[in-house]
């Protein structure tokens, strides 16, 4: 058995088959496919190192139901990607290698230039190995066992996962220099952000994604919105650099040099200038947070 697990909530158009493109013996991970589609589940063909279950619901409440009764200690790292991410099995291996090599607790691959994105800062940035940040998206977080154990109970009450990205980077189990965007590994996010989520939540009687976020923020007594900021990095060749302004300047200059590669150059340009402002003026709060004593 491997020491890493990929757990994907999958529908009929899931791209998880890409993570089975190399023989099981060459993979650094096992694969658990948590289908929310009856049709997709019925078409599953068993193979070594790959398990499938059928669990209804959204991504995060579905992950809770999938993992709650399992022995989590079997694995060191858990990658929880959306099912519309195109990334090779070799790069998934590299993801787990990087987590271990750099001693990371939360990280994600960067986004290829043609990807749809919520935050441009997660776009692959030329010249960097990785960038240390205060924020990892809910799209494809890779969590150390210690972080997953603490986060899993929070999955139960949320379909969208909105608000989790404000919290898990500020736990004592994670924190500064244990949270990073991996630029040497890129994934292609193939569908517009939130398209399937909006449909699923509209069909449910649950809270809206914004209401789910408000509940999580109240639980941890967070009053303001958290925005991604990069405060240090490792450039190609292994040299570390630190400081929001030096890192920000280097990021923006690198992205501008490859502006034509992006799916939308105008959208990318807007994202670059937004990041430049954030790196200069937005507050960076990395203090450790805990659950409110009243449990609300």
PyMOL commands that set and color helices and strands:
alter all, ss='L'
color gray80, all
select helices_A, chain A and resi 16-20+24-26+38-42+59-67+72-74+89-101+120-122+145-155+164-170+195-202+209-219+244-257+259-261+265-281
alter helices_A, ss='H'
color red, helices_A
select strands_A, chain A and resi 4-10+30-35+50-54+77-81+85-86+106-111+128-133+140-144+179-189+230-235+240-242
alter strands_A, ss='S'
color yellow, strands_A
deselect
rebuild
show_as cartoon
